[in-house]
Amino acid sequence: MPHCIVEYSAELEGDLSISQLINTAHEAVLSSELFRPEDTKSRAYPCYQYRTVNSDDSFIHVVVKILPGRETEIRNSLSQSVLSAVSKFASDVNIVTVEVVDLDESYTKVIR
């Protein structure tokens, strides 16, 4: 844990390295020192159809899913750290948002 999921407007693929975007978000999560590197997973998905206030606004939205139990100030600090790193990397993107979400108790996994 955690899962770092990056959604972005698809036209960004021509403007920046999505691989580096994932790495930037991933490293920001790790820099919090809340999680072990071997437990952290990151991935990205383009959004081809979306709507924002201005139809030409590019965006990046990062969701960091974590196990429940962290205090609000820790979650807010994590969110701000990821936001700062991604915003610096993607300084030309119109909208950058980060959300830290507690996973439900129904989360399960298998490790092989």
N, C-alpha and C positions, 0 to 999 in steps of 0.2 A: 504494500500500500504506500503511497497513493497512486491514483490514476490521474494523469494530466491529459486532458482532452482539449485540443485546440481546434476551433472552428474558424474558418476565415472565408472572406469573399473570394471566389475563384479567380477573379482577375488579378489577384495579388501574385499568382504563380508566375506571371511574367515580370513582376517587379522585385521580388525578393526570393531568397532561398527558403523553401518550406522546410527543408532539412535543418537549416540553421535556426529557423523559427522554433521548431520542436526542441532543438538542443538548448536554445535560450530559455524557454519555459522550463524544461527539464532541469537545467542547472540552477535556475532560480529556486525551484522547489527544493533541490538538494542543499542549496546554500542556507536554507532555514535550519539545517541540522536536526530536523524533527523526524526524518525518515532515513532508513538505510538505503544506499544506492541500489542494492540488489532487489529491493522491494518496490522501487519506483518505476512506473511504466508511463510512457508518453506516446501520443499518437495525434494525427491531425486529419481533419476532414474538410474538403472544400464545400462551399455552399454556392451552388449555381443559380439558385432561385431564392431571393430574399427581398425584403423590403425594409428600408430605413426612412428616416425623415426626408432626406434628399436621395433620390434614386441612384446617384453616382457616388455615394459615400462608401468607401472601403471599410472593412471592419475585421477585427480579430476578437474572438471571445474565448477565454480560457476557463475551463471548469476543472477544478482540482477536487477530486473525490477522495475523502479521507474517512477512516474509521471514526465513529462518534466518540466524544468525550473530551475534546480539546476546548479550552476556554476561549471565549469570544476574542479576547485581546490577542491570543496566539493565532487564531484564524484570520483576524484582520491584518496582523503583521505579515502572515504568509501571503495573503491576497495583495497587499501593497508591494511586497518584494517582487512577486511575479509581474504585477502591473508595471512597476518601474523598469524591470529588465526588458519586458516585451515592448513597452513603449519606446525605450531607447533604441532597441534593435529596429523597430518598424516605425521610425519617426514620421514617415509620410502617410501612414494609415490614419484615416479620419477618426475612427472610433475603436478604442481598445478597452475591453472590459475583462474583469476576472471575478470568478465566483468560486468560493470554497464551500463544498457541499458535504455534509455527513452522509455516509452510506447507511442504508437501512440494515437492520439486523438480519435481513433475508440474504445479504451478500454471502456468497459461498465461492469456494475455488478448489481446484485440484492442481497439485504440483506434481509433475512427473519427472 
